[in-house]
Amino acid sequence: MARVTILGPDNQPVDWSTVAAWDGEGGGRLTPGNYLFEVAGVAQEPASTGNLQLVIDLMVVQGLETEVHNGASTKHWLSLTPKAAGRVKQFLDAIGVVPDADGTFEDQEFISRQFMAEVFEDEYNKVDPLTGQSTVKKTSKIRKEMPVEGAAPAAAPTPAPAPAPRPAAPARATAPALPAGPRVASLPPRPGVRLPVPAKR
């Protein structure tokens, strides 16, 4: 036989009175209520429908009604489809990320941003692939994302770069005006060639 213990970050045994039991369903369920979350990671991945989605890793910084889940990890999914654009906009506003003028944004800007949100329980049907029987299961979902009070306001969107000005055409060199008077040959005569003699008047 051997004694079993789980050590926390401070290298001390976990206090089991603060640990919420989890039955393994839904990636771990948070107690319904309001929480302060921090974004720990984000990736773009295909959903089961084939559409892209943002998979956001969150850490519970503080529960407003309970501290049982402080430090716990959970996930948040946002579909990247026109129909779900409102949900993405709600999240962007909550964490203070503004899309650029071309409508794009950098997902890695999410990292370390904090926001408040409500956790609620949602039910779904899980079908057993062997028996075909459907069972109602519960999962935790996040809604009503909002900015943290006192957080810095969102930065203004990055303007689209202005086109570079065209370089001005180089000025054409103009030949200097010749002085008034008779024209004189500027080149010396070739050997053996006589210059014309002006006619006598």
N, C-alpha and C positions, 0 to 999 in steps of 0.2 A: 504494500500500500504506500501511497505517497500523498502528501498534502498538496492541495492545489490553491493557487492564489493568482489574482490578476493585479498587476502593478500599474498604477496611474503614472502620468507624466512626472510627478514628484517622487517617483520610485516608492510610493506608499501603497499599501493594499487598497483596492477599490472599496468605497463605503457602499455596501449593498442597499442601505436604506435610501440612497439617492438614485438607484438604478431602476428604470422603468422596464417591466417585463415586455418582451416582444415575441410574438408568435411566429415570426418569419415571413408574414405576408406583407406585400406592398413596400418592401425595402425599409421597414421600420416606420411606425406611425407616431406622429407627434400628437400630444393631447390638443384638442381644439382650443384655440385662443389666439392671442396676438403675440408676435415674436419680432425681435430684431435679428435680421440675418446678415451674414457677410458672404460675398461671392468668393469661393475658394478655387473654382475652375470652371471652364466653359468649353464646349466643343460643338461643332456642327456635325450631326449624324443623321442618317436616313431613318425615318419612322417606319412602322410596319406597313403604312400606306404607300411608302416609296417617296413621300415628300420629305424635304429636309426639315430638321428641327434643331433648336438650340437645347442642349442638355447642360443644365447649369448645376454645378455642385455648390451646395450651400452649407454653411456652418451656423448653428444657432448661437448667437452671441448672448442673448438674454430673452427669457420668456417673461412676459408682463404678468401673467397669472401664476406661472409655476417656474421654478428653476431646475426641475427634474431633468430637462433636456438640454440645459446649457452645455455647449461644447459638442453636441450631437451633430451628425452629418445627415443631410437629406438631399434629394434632387428635385429640380423644377424643370418642366419641359415646356417649351414654347414653339409652336408650329410656325414655320416660315412660309406661310401661304397668305394670299391676299385676304382670305376670309378671317384669318387669325391676326391680321396686322394690328388690330386694336389692342390685343393682349400684349403684343410686342411693344407697342407705343406706351402702354401703361407701365411696363417694366422699365423701359428706357427713361421715362420721366421720373420714376421712383429712384433710380440710381444716378440720375444726372448725366446721361449720355445723349448727345444730340447728333442725329445723322448729319453727314456732310451735305453740301448743296446738291450732290448727285444722288442723294437718297441712301448712300451706304454708310456703314459704321463698322468700327473695329471691335470684334467680339472680345479681344483680350483687354480692352478698356474696362470690362466688367470686373476684373480681378480686384479684390480688396474693397470694392464698393459695398456700402451697407444700405439697407432699406427695411422698412417695417412692412409686415403683411399679416393677414389672418389665415390661420390654418383651420380647415374644416374637414369633416369626414364625408367621404363619398362612397357610394355602394356600386359594385359592378358584379356582373355574372361571370363566374369562372366555370368553364366546361371541362369536365374530366375527359381526356382523349380516349381513355379505355372504356369507360362506362357510358359516356355521352350525357351523364347527369350534370345539371347546372346547379352551382352553389353560389349564394349571394355572399360576396366578400366585401370588406371595408378597406379603404385606403385613405391616406391623408393627402390633401391637396392644398395648394396655396392660391389665395386670391386677394384682391384689394391691396395690391402693392402701393406703397406711398413713400415719399422721401422721409429721411430721418430729420426731425426738427432740429434746426440750427446747422444743417449741413450746407456746404458751399453750393451756391446756385449753379445750374448747368452752364457750361461754357457755350458761347455763341457758335453756331455752325461755321465750319471752315469754308470761306468763300472759294468759289471755283477760280483757278488761276487765270489771270487776264492774259490774252494772247500777247506774245512779245511784239513790240513795235517793229515795223519794217525799217531797215536801215535806209537813210536818205541816199538817193542816187548821187554819186560823186559829181561835183561841178565840172563842167567841160572847160578845158583850158582854151582860152581865146588868144589868138595871135595878136601881138601888140600892133596898134595902128601904125602904118608907115607915115613918116613925115612927108609933108607936101613938098613938091619939087621934082626935078627930073630923076628918073630911075637910073641907078648905076649898077652895072654888073657886080655882084658880090664875090664871084669866084675869079681867080686869076686865069688868064687865057692859057690854053694848052700850048706847048712848044710848037712853033711853026704856024700858028694861027694868028692872023692879023685881026685887030679890032676894027670895026667900022669907023671911018672918019666922019665926023659930023659935016654935013653939007655947009658950004659957005653961003652967007647971006649977002 
